[in-house]
Amino acid sequence: MDEERSMIGLFRHGKAESVGDEMARPLTAEGIQAMHKMAQELAMNWDLLITSPAERAQQTGIILTNLMPQIEETLYVSSTPSERHIIDIKRFLMPIVENKQAVLVITHEPVMLPLLQVLVGDHTIEHGFKAGEGVIIDGGTYQLITRGE
């Protein structure tokens, strides 16, 4: 592979239906539209898409990348994840980063901030992520990507 630096996109899934089976809730029409707009704004070429098993996460990733997702069970938690859980996700992602691939990770609100903190090595970061928002991590730096509504 060439000299490009590795990059990780870490995003919360788009706006989803609020009722139904937790793992099967799809994106709303508004969520789909917002993710298409985000895809146009980002205009990124991703090498790999990794999502939680939740339908809304998979839909978000497919819209943003036009790739079929690799499902990673550890990306879904319904409550605050343990520090060990976050470290396990990092250990899973590191070989991808070492291969200098551009990977997009779609997960859920409880995972977003602690995973960002661990990936960039800064536990002082404080940011809440709305549906469809995320960060691009390039080397040790990151850029917040918010919805321009």
KEVEXTOR-453457 format. One record per residue: residue number from 0; y, z, x of N, C-alpha, C, CB in turn. Coordinates in pm, whole numbers, plus 50000, padded with zeros to 5 digits. Glycine has a CB too. Example, Ala and Ser with C-alpha at 12.3 -4.5 7.8 and 13.67 -1.06 7.14 Angstrom:
% KEVEXTOR-453457
SITE  num    nyy    nzz    nxx   cayy   cazz   caxx    cyy    czz    cxx   cbyy   cbzz   cbxx
SITE    0  49431  50780  51319  49550  50780  51230  49670  50780  51320  49553  50905  51131
SITE    1  49775  50708  51285  49894  50714  51367  50003  50787  51290  49940  50572  51408
//
This chain:
% KEVEXTOR-453457
SITE  num    nyy    nzz    nxx   cayy   cazz   caxx    cyy    czz    cxx   cbyy   cbzz   cbxx
SITE    0  49881  50000  50085  50000  50000  50000  50125  50000  50089  50000  50123  49904
SITE    1  50236  49955  50035  50358  49945  50116  50424  50080  50137  50456  49850  50050
SITE    2  50548  50079  50189  50618  50200  50228  50689  50271  50114  50716  50166  50333
SITE    3  50666  50230  49990  50732  50296  49878  50690  50443  49871  50699  50224  49746
SITE    4  50786  50526  49827  50755  50667  49812  50682  50689  49681  50883  50754  49818
SITE    5  50606  50795  49677  50536  50829  49553  50637  50878  49450  50426  50936  49579
SITE    6  50600  50861  49325  50687  50901  49217  50602  50951  49101  50779  50785  49172
SITE    7  50648  51060  49041  50582  51112  48922  50685  51119  48810  50519  51253  48949
SITE    8  50651  51062  48697  50729  51082  48576  50658  51190  48495  50744  50948  48494
SITE    9  50730  51292  48457  50674  51402  48379  50753  51409  48249  50679  51539  48457
SITE   10  50687  51374  48138  50756  51366  48010  50685  51446  47902  50770  51222  47966
SITE   11  50767  51500  47813  50715  51560  47690  50695  51446  47590  50812  51672  47632
SITE   12  50592  51453  47510  50566  51349  47411  50686  51332  47317  50440  51382  47329
SITE   13  50694  51216  47253  50800  51188  47158  50786  51270  47031  50802  51042  47125
SITE   14  50886  51256  46943  50889  51332  46818  50767  51296  46732  51020  51303  46740
SITE   15  50695  51400  46691  50569  51381  46618  50577  51439  46478  50453  51446  46694
SITE   16  50484  51393  46395  50470  51451  46261  50447  51601  46276  50351  51384  46181
SITE   17  50498  51678  46181  50490  51824  46194  50370  51885  46122  50615  51886  46141
SITE   18  50300  51808  46044  50183  51860  45974  50061  51776  46008  50206  51862  45822
SITE   19  49946  51838  45993  49821  51768  46021  49745  51835  46134  49847  51623  46055
SITE   20  49631  51778  46164  49547  51827  46273  49626  51823  46403  49417  51743  46285
SITE   21  49627  51930  46476  49708  51944  46597  49686  51830  46697  49678  52076  46665
SITE   22  49563  51790  46716  49534  51687  46816  49554  51545  46762  49392  51702  46866
SITE   23  49561  51530  46630  49571  51397  46569  49710  51363  46518  49472  51386  46456
SITE   24  49806  51456  46530  49941  51427  46478  50005  51311  46556  50032  51554  46486
SITE   25  50042  51203  46487  50103  51089  46554  50254  51105  46569  50072  50960  46478
SITE   26  50312  51014  46643  50458  51008  46651  50514  50966  46515  50504  50909  46762
SITE   27  50633  51014  46485  50704  50968  46365  50761  50829  46393  50818  51070  46324
SITE   28  50809  50763  46289  50876  50633  46309  50995  50650  46403  50922  50573  46173
SITE   29  51069  50759  46386  51182  50789  46473  51135  50810  46618  51257  50915  46423
SITE   30  51024  50880  46634  50969  50903  46767  50925  50775  46834  50852  50999  46759
SITE   31  50864  50685  46759  50822  50556  46813  50944  50476  46857  50740  50477  46708
SITE   32  51044  50471  46772  51166  50397  46804  51234  50453  46929  51263  50400  46684
SITE   33  51243  50586  46937  51307  50650  47053  51230  50621  47182  51317  50801  47031
SITE   34  51098  50618  47175  51019  50592  47296  51030  50446  47339  50871  50627  47272
SITE   35  51042  50353  47243  51066  50212  47280  51202  50199  47349  51060  50121  47155
SITE   36  51302  50268  47298  51435  50266  47359  51428  50326  47500  51536  50344  47272
SITE   37  51356  50437  47515  51341  50500  47646  51272  50405  47744  51261  50631  47634
SITE   38  51169  50334  47698  51097  50240  47784  51192  50132  47836  50979  50175  47708
SITE   39  51279  50082  47749  51376  49981  47791  51476  50038  47891  51450  49925  47669
SITE   40  51521  50160  47866  51618  50222  47956  51558  50253  48093  51672  50350  47894
SITE   41  51434  50301  48094  51369  50333  48221  51333  50208  48299  51243  50416  48196
SITE   42  51281  50108  48229  51239  49982  48293  51159  50008  48421  51363  49894  48325
SITE   43  51058  50092  48410  50976  50132  48525  50841  50062  48521  50957  50286  48528
SITE   44  50785  50038  48637  50649  49987  48649  50561  50101  48699  50642  49863  48746
SITE   45  50478  50151  48613  50391  50263  48647  50254  50211  48687  50378  50360  48528
SITE   46  50192  50277  48786  50058  50240  48830  49951  50307  48746  50038  50277  48975
SITE   47  49982  50423  48692  49881  50502  48622  49947  50587  48515  49803  50590  48720
SITE   48  49882  50597  48401  49926  50682  48290  49822  50790  48268  49947  50599  48160
SITE   49  49868  50916  48271  49780  51030  48245  49842  51108  48130  49761  51121  48373
SITE   50  49763  51133  48025  49815  51207  47910  49720  51317  47869  49839  51113  47792
SITE   51  49774  51407  47787  49688  51504  47722  49604  51429  47618  49772  51621  47655
SITE   52  49502  51492  47563  49420  51424  47463  49488  51410  47326  49291  51499  47446
SITE   53  49603  51470  47306  49671  51464  47177  49720  51322  47148  49790  51563  47173
SITE   54  49703  51278  47026  49743  51143  46984  49888  51113  47019  49722  51126  46835
SITE   55  49978  51207  46991  50121  51183  47015  50152  51163  47163  50204  51300  46961
SITE   56  50081  51231  47250  50100  51213  47394  50051  51076  47438  50027  51324  47474
SITE   57  49935  51036  47388  49881  50905  47422  49973  50794  47372  49741  50888  47363
SITE   58  50022  50805  47247  50114  50704  47194  50240  50694  47280  50152  50738  47049
SITE   59  50297  50808  47316  50418  50809  47397  50394  50735  47528  50463  50953  47425
SITE   60  50285  50768  47595  50255  50705  47724  50232  50556  47714  50136  50769  47785
SITE   61  50160  50514  47612  50132  50371  47594  50262  50295  47571  50035  50347  47477
SITE   62  50351  50350  47490  50480  50285  47465  50561  50276  47594  50559  50362  47358
SITE   63  50562  50382  47674  50644  50383  47796  50588  50297  47909  50659  50523  47844
SITE   64  50456  50270  47906  50395  50202  48021  50320  50073  47990  50302  50294  48086
SITE   65  50277  50054  47866  50186  49945  47829  50052  49958  47903  50250  49809  47860
SITE   66  50016  50079  47942  49887  50106  48006  49800  50190  47914  49906  50178  48142
SITE   67  49669  50180  47931  49579  50270  47860  49574  50402  47938  49435  50208  47845
SITE   68  49577  50514  47867  49585  50642  47938  49452  50691  47994  49639  50746  47846
SITE   69  49465  50763  48103  49356  50847  48152  49380  50982  48087  49352  50856  48313
SITE   70  49284  51032  48013  49300  51158  47941  49268  51274  48033  49209  51161  47815
SITE   71  49357  51372  48037  49338  51492  48118  49352  51613  48027  49441  51498  48237
SITE   72  49242  51680  48001  49237  51794  47908  49334  51905  47946  49097  51850  47902
SITE   73  49355  51928  48077  49438  52040  48120  49586  52022  48083  49426  52060  48269
SITE   74  49625  51902  48043  49765  51878  48007  49799  51927  47866  49795  51732  48017
SITE   75  49699  51974  47792  49726  52029  47659  49701  52179  47659  49639  51959  47551
SITE   76  49802  52253  47620  49789  52396  47592  49877  52425  47471  49830  52485  47717
SITE   77  49836  52522  47392  49913  52554  47271  50006  52674  47292  49819  52582  47155
SITE   78  49997  52737  47408  50084  52850  47438  50121  52844  47586  50015  52987  47403
SITE   79  50195  52940  47632  50238  52941  47772  50117  52937  47866  50324  53066  47802
SITE   80  50112  52837  47953  49998  52827  48044  50007  52930  48157  49989  52686  48103
SITE   81  49891  52969  48207  49889  53061  48320  49933  52988  48446  49748  53123  48339
SITE   82  49973  53065  48546  50011  53006  48674  49894  52928  48734  50060  53115  48773
SITE   83  49775  52981  48720  49655  52914  48771  49634  52779  48703  49530  53003  48751
SITE   84  49659  52774  48573  49645  52649  48498  49740  52543  48554  49672  52672  48347
SITE   85  49862  52582  48580  49962  52489  48635  49923  52444  48776  50102  52556  48637
SITE   86  49871  52536  48857  49825  52501  48992  49708  52403  48983  49783  52628  49071
SITE   87  49619  52421  48885  49507  52329  48867  49557  52188  48833  49412  52380  48756
SITE   88  49660  52178  48751  49717  52047  48719  49776  51985  48846  49827  52060  48609
SITE   89  49847  52065  48924  49905  52013  49050  49794  51963  49142  49988  52123  49121
SITE   90  49686  52038  49154  49575  51997  49240  49514  51865  49193  49466  52106  49245
SITE   91  49509  51846  49063  49460  51721  49007  49553  51604  49044  49447  51733  48853
SITE   92  49685  51628  49038  49783  51522  49061  49804  51487  49209  49915  51562  49002
SITE   93  49782  51582  49299  49816  51559  49440  49747  51438  49504  49781  51682  49520
SITE   94  49618  51413  49481  49558  51292  49540  49627  51164  49493  49409  51285  49506
SITE   95  49676  51163  49372  49748  51047  49321  49878  51031  49398  49776  51060  49169
SITE   96  49949  51142  49416  50075  51139  49491  50050  51096  49634  50143  51278  49488
SITE   97  49944  51146  49695  49914  51111  49834  49881  50963  49849  49797  51194  49884
SITE   98  49832  50901  49743  49805  50757  49746  49929  50675  49714  49693  50722  49648
SITE   99  50042  50743  49701  50172  50680  49677  50174  50594  49551  50209  50597  49796
SITE  100  50109  50642  49449  50113  50573  49321  50226  50627  49237  49981  50586  49248
SITE  101  50279  50541  49151  50378  50583  49052  50301  50621  48927  50486  50470  49023
SITE  102  50298  50750  48897  50217  50798  48786  50306  50859  48679  50113  50900  48835
SITE  103  50277  50828  48555  50347  50887  48443  50255  50987  48376  50395  50779  48342
SITE  104  50303  51110  48360  50227  51218  48299  50296  51255  48168  50216  51342  48395
SITE  105  50220  51253  48058  50274  51292  47928  50203  51418  47884  50257  51177  47822
SITE  106  50282  51521  47858  50226  51651  47824  50306  51714  47711  50223  51744  47948
SITE  107  50304  51846  47705  50364  51920  47594  50462  52024  47645  50254  51988  47509
SITE  108  50547  52071  47558  50656  52162  47594  50612  52280  47680  50721  52214  47470
SITE  109  50503  52351  47646  50469  52469  47729  50439  52436  47876  50351  52539  47670
SITE  110  50397  52315  47904  50358  52276  48040  50477  52222  48121  50248  52171  48035
SITE  111  50575  52166  48054  50682  52092  48122  50752  52170  48232  50782  52049  48022
SITE  112  50818  52279  48198  50898  52351  48296  50814  52411  48409  50977  52461  48228
SITE  113  50706  52484  48378  50630  52540  48492  50570  52434  48583  50520  52629  48440
SITE  114  50529  52319  48528  50475  52214  48613  50585  52152  48698  50405  52106  48528
SITE  115  50701  52128  48641  50815  52079  48719  50847  52174  48833  50938  52060  48628
SITE  116  50855  52304  48804  50887  52403  48906  50787  52399  49021  50889  52543  48845
SITE  117  50658  52387  48990  50554  52385  49093  50558  52253  49171  50415  52405  49030
SITE  118  50578  52143  49103  50577  52012  49171  50693  51997  49269  50582  51901  49070
SITE  119  50810  52053  49236  50924  52040  49329  50945  52165  49413  51051  52008  49251
SITE  120  50865  52270  49389  50875  52390  49471  51000  52471  49446  50868  52354  49614
SITE  121  51048  52471  49323  51171  52545  49290  51151  52618  49157  51293  52450  49282
SITE  122  51123  52747  49167  51097  52827  49047  51224  52876  48980  51008  52945  49081
SITE  123  51339  52835  49031  51466  52875  48968  51514  52773  48866  51573  52896  49074
SITE  124  51447  52657  48858  51486  52555  48761  51470  52610  48620  51403  52424  48779
SITE  125  51570  52591  48539  51565  52631  48398  51613  52513  48315  51652  52759  48370
SITE  126  51525  52456  48236  51564  52346  48149  51465  52338  48034  51569  52211  48227
SITE  127  51517  52324  47914  51432  52301  47799  51418  52152  47776  51489  52371  47673
SITE  128  51300  52107  47741  51275  51965  47720  51252  51938  47573  51155  51918  47803
SITE  129  51339  51854  47515  51321  51810  47378  51213  51703  47375  51454  51757  47317
SITE  130  51164  51672  47255  51065  51566  47241  51116  51437  47303  51030  51544  47092
SITE  131  51033  51374  47386  51068  51248  47449  51149  51258  47575  51141  51167  47354
SITE  132  51179  51378  47621  51257  51394  47744  51164  51425  47861  51361  51507  47727
SITE  133  51217  51407  47982  51136  51434  48098  51214  51429  48227  51024  51337  48104
SITE  134  51140  51412  48335  51198  51404  48468  51124  51297  48548  51191  51541  48541
SITE  135  51197  51240  48643  51136  51153  48743  51143  51230  48874  51209  51011  48753
SITE  136  51028  51256  48933  51019  51329  49059  50992  51227  49168  50908  51440  49055
SITE  137  51085  51218  49262  51075  51121  49371  51088  51200  49501  51186  51009  49360
SITE  138  50978  51216  49571  50977  51303  49687  50995  51446  49638  51088  51263  49789
SITE  139  51087  51520  49695  51112  51658  49654  51227  51673  49556  51140  51741  49772
SITE  140  51285  51560  49514  51398  51567  49423  51356  51519  49284  51515  51482  49477
SITE  141  51436  51553  49186  51404  51511  49050  51532  51475  48975  51326  51621  48975
SITE  142  51514  51387  48876  51623  51344  48791  51582  51369  48646  51659  51195  48815
SITE  143  51665  51443  48574  51638  51466  48433  51661  51338  48354  51725  51581  48379
SITE  144  51572  51310  48261  51583  51195  48173  51592  51250  48030  51460  51094  48192
SITE  145  51709  51239  47973  51728  51291  47837  51755  51176  47742  51844  51393  47833
SITE  146  51735  51204  47617  51759  51101  47515  51908  51091  47489  51683  51133  47383
SITE  147  51961  50972  47496  52102  50950  47470  52128  50927  47323  52152  50833  47551
SITE  148  52133  51034  47247  52154  51019  47102  52295  51049  47065  52060  51109  47023
//
